[in-house]
Amino acid sequence: MYSQCLKTSSSRVLKNGFVKLIDCMPRQIPLESKSMGCDYAIVQAARVSYAQGTKDIETDSKLIKYLYKNKHTSPFEMVKFKFHVKAPIFVARQWFRHRMGNYNEISGRYTILPNEIYIPSKVSSQSKENKQLSSNDDLLTDENINKHMDDYIKGANNQFNQYKKLLKIGVSRETARIALPLNMFTEFYFCIDLHNLLNFIKLRNSWNAQYEIKEYAHAIEDIISPLCPITMDAYKEYKTVTLTNAEYQKLMKIEQK
């Protein structure tokens, strides 16, 4: 007897965007391992060297946590997820940098794109400590900046209106799309194994990630947590921090005091 693992779930992100779980593997789990969810496949793969499978929930949980803590990653690749994502184009471009995933995106060559523009609810200044990051302030409280941002978003909408006009007078879709703004929403399918998905979540649901992609990573973490409860507990328990040698030495001195 088998029980279905798949629990279709979705989360709305950035008002007009979403993340939807479309499929996962393993889709079938023995009834005696039902409480483990997709974690069942990790234990099954890890013990294949000894021609063994699952044992009991306590023993299997210890094994998964041992594997994660000691970076034995290949068993976690036995669990796979496929998502349907709707996100602003600039978020998708960051997302696609994770090359261990598989992607298929809607094409403006075949489809007339809808007028869906992302409007940020918060605008931050550039961080003075990091060339990549924003600070934590909100510049929309500044009347002058608020006006410029409003003009900026109007420009994006105007650009879309020009796109529609070009299509109407006969310009091809593949040419009309070339100047569309990066804050338009796009859609894509995203397929990835659990090991690499955890790496995505670690990088994109962190304090230094851009707010918009962080919202998507947080939504994905919420979706998969009930499906891989033991692994997600291990992920939260054994998070690693990278230190420079100077930082490490400083911590050692503090500990010795």
N, C-alpha and C positions, 0 to 999 in steps of 0.2 A: 504494500500500500504506500502511496506517495501523496504528499501534500504540496500544493502550489506555493512557490516562494514569492512569485511576483505580486507586488502590491502597488498598483498604479497610483502615483501621487504627483501632485503638482503644487507649485507655489507661484504666486504673482510677485513680480519684482519690478521696481521702478515704475509703478503704476500701470504702464502699458506693456511691460515685458513679462516673461514667465520662464519657469523651468518645469518641464514635465518628464517624469520617468516613464519611458515607453516600454523598456524591456530590461530584464536582468538574467544573469546566469550564476548559479544554478536555478532553473525554474522549478525543478522537482527535488524534494527533500524527503527522505524516509521519515515516517511519522515519529519514530523514536528520537529523531534529531530535530524535530520541528521547532523547539524552543531556541535552537542555535541560529535559525534563519540561514542566510548565505554563508555564515561562518563555517557551516558544515563542510563546504567544499574546500576550505583552507586546511582543515584537519585531515580530510580524506587525502588530499594531495601530499601533505607533509609526511603522512605515515605510509605512503605507498612503498617507500624504500624497505619497509619491514613487512610488507604484505599485510598491513593492518589498516583498519578504518577508525571510526569514532569509538570512544569508550563510554565515559560518563561526562556530564556537563562540567563537573569540577575539574577533572583531569584534562578535558579538551580545552577549557578556558585557560588553564595554566600553560598548555602548549602554545596556544595562540599568542598569549602575552610574552612567552619566552621568545617565540619567533620574531615578534615585532620589536621587542627590546634589543635583540641581538642582530637585527637587520637581515634576517633570513627572509628575503622578500618574495622569492618565486612562488610560494604557496598562495600568496595574496593575489597573484595574477590569475588565479583560477576563477575569481569572481569578477564578473563584467557587468557594466551598465550601459544603457543607451538612453540618452536624453534628447528631448526636443526643446530648443532654447530660442527665445525671442529676446534680443538685446540690441542696444545701440551699436552701430558699426564700429565705433572706436573701442568698445568693450570687446567685441568679437575679435578685433585685430590683436588685442592683448591675449585673449583666450587662445588663439590659434598658435601662439608661441609655444604652447605645450605640445610638443611634436609627438609625444607618445600616444596621443589620442587620434581618433579618426573623425573626419569632418565631412559634411556635405551641406553646402549653403544654398539658399535660394538665389537664383540668377536673374539679374536685371536684363539679360539678353533674351530670356524667354518670358519673363513676367513683368507686367506694368506694376511698379512698386507703389504701395499705398503711402498717403501723406501722414506719416506718424513720426513726429519729431520729439526727441527727448529734451525736456527743459529741466535743468538742475534746480533743486530747491535750495541749494547752498553753494556759494562761490567763495573759495578760499584764496589767500595770497600764497606766493611761493615761499617755501620753507627757507630760512636763512642757514640752516644746518645741513640740508640735503638738497642737491641739485634736482633730484627726481620728485620729491614729495611736496604736497601742499601743507600749509600750516593748519591749525585747528580753528582759526577765526572764521567769521562769516562776513564777507565784504558787501553782501546785499543790504546791510544796514547803512551803507554809504550811498546817498542819493545819486551822486554822479556815476558811480560804478553800476548801480542798479539800472540807470538809464542806458549806459553803454551795453550792458548785457541784454537789455530789452531790444535794442537796435540789432544786436548780434543775432539774436534768435529770429527776429523779423527777417533778417537777411537770409537765414536758412530756409524760412518759409517761402520767401520770394524766389529762392533758387529752385525749390520744388515746383513752384508755379510755372517757372520757365521750362522746366522739364516736361510738364504736362502740355504746354503750348507747342513745344518741339514735336512731341508725339502726335499732336492733333494735326500739324501741318505736314506730317509724313516722314519726319526724321526717324531713323531706326532706333529701336529700344537700346541697342548696345552702344550707340553714340550718344543718345540723349541722356543716358545715366552718368556720364563721365564726370560731371561737376556737382553731383549730389553731395550734400553735407554729411559729415561723419556722425552727426547726432541723429540721423535717421535710424529707425529700427530695422534690423535684418533678422532672418530666422535660419537656423541650422540644426542638423542632427549631430550629436556628439557621442561617440562610443569610446569607452576606456575601461581598463581593468582597475581593480580596487587599489593596488599598490600605487599606480601612477595618479589615480584620482586623489588619494590621500596627499600626495605631493602637491597637486594642484590646490587642494584646500589649505594646506599648510602655508603656501606662498600667497594665495589670493584672499584668504580669510584671516589675514594678519594685520597688525596695527599699521604697517607701512604700505599696505595695498591701497590702490585708488578706491574711493568709496563705492563707485558704481559696480565694479567687478567683485568687490568684497560682498556686496549684497547678494550676488548670484552664488558665490562660493558658500556663503552662510546658508542659503536656501538648499543647496545640494547636500550640505552636511546634515541638515535637518531631515532631508528625504531619505538618505541612506542609513542614518543612525538606527532606526528600528529594524532594518534588514540585516545589519552586521553589528549587533549590539556588543559582542565581545571585542571585536576588532576596534570599534570606536572607543570603547573604554581604554584599551591599550594605547590607542593613538593619543588620547587625552592625558594618560598617565605618563607616557614615555616621550613626551615632546622634547626635542633636543634644541640646545642653544649654541650658536657658534661664537667662540671667544677668541680674541687675539692672544698671543702669548703674554703680552703685558697685562691684559685683563685677567688672565688665568693666574698669573703670579700675584696679582693684587688680591684676588680672592683667597689664595693659599695663605697669604700673610694675615688676612683677617681671620681665617679659620684657626691659625696657630696661636692667636692672641688669647 
